């Protein structure tokens, strides 16, 4: 019963993995986004423009820690590149 229940629950609550790729494809290829107006736009799932969460902005400050963030991202994703 447990395995079947979890499978049904996952089917109802989760989306196919391809939907994750749609957001990235939208961000990279959409004609709705223009370099002049949307440079650095923050794209969230389902192809929506949004803003970065306030707690993340507060941690970054006025660009003081952006280099640290970049280095952390590079270090964490290096094994996948």
N, C-alpha and C positions, 0 to 999 in steps of 0.2 A: 504494500500500500504506500509506503513512504516514498519509494523511488518514482512511482507513477504520479503521486501527488506533486512532487517537486518538479517533475517534467511538465505537468500541466500548468503549474504555477509559473514556471520559467517561460513557457510559451505565451502565457497571457500577459506577463509583466515585462518581458524583454523584447527587444527588437533584433532583427537579423543584423549581423555584423556589417553588411553592406551599407546600412544607414549611417554608420560612423564615417565611412568614406565619403558619403554625399556632402557632409559639412566641409571637408577639406577640398573637395572638388569645387564646391560653390565658392569658397574663399579664394581659390586660385584662378578660376576661370570665369566667374560670373561677370556679365556686362553690367549688372546692377551696381557693382563697386567700381569707382573711378579712382585712379591714382591721385588726381588733384584733390578730391574730397575725402577719400577713405583711407589714405595712407596710414598704416598702423592701426586699422580698425580691429576690434576684438570680436571675432566671429564665434558664436556659441552654437551648440547643436541645433539642427533643423534650419541652418542657414540664416541666423538672425544676428544682427549687429547689436552689441551690448557694450557695457563699460566694464573695466576691470574692477573686481571687488574692492571696496574701500580698505579692508585690512591689508591687502596686498600692496595697494598704493601707499599706505602708511609705512609699510616695511621698506619699500623702495625709496621713499623720501623723494627728494628732487633730483633723482638720477644718481645719487651718491652710491647706492648699493646695486645699481643695475649691472655693473661689471661683475659683482659677486654672484648675482643671479645667473648671468650668462655662463660663468665658469662652472657653477653648480650644475646647470642643465647639461653642459658639455660633458662634465665628468660622469653624470648619471646615465647619459644616453650613449656614451662612447662605445660600449660593448655591443650596441645594436647597429652601429653605422658600418 
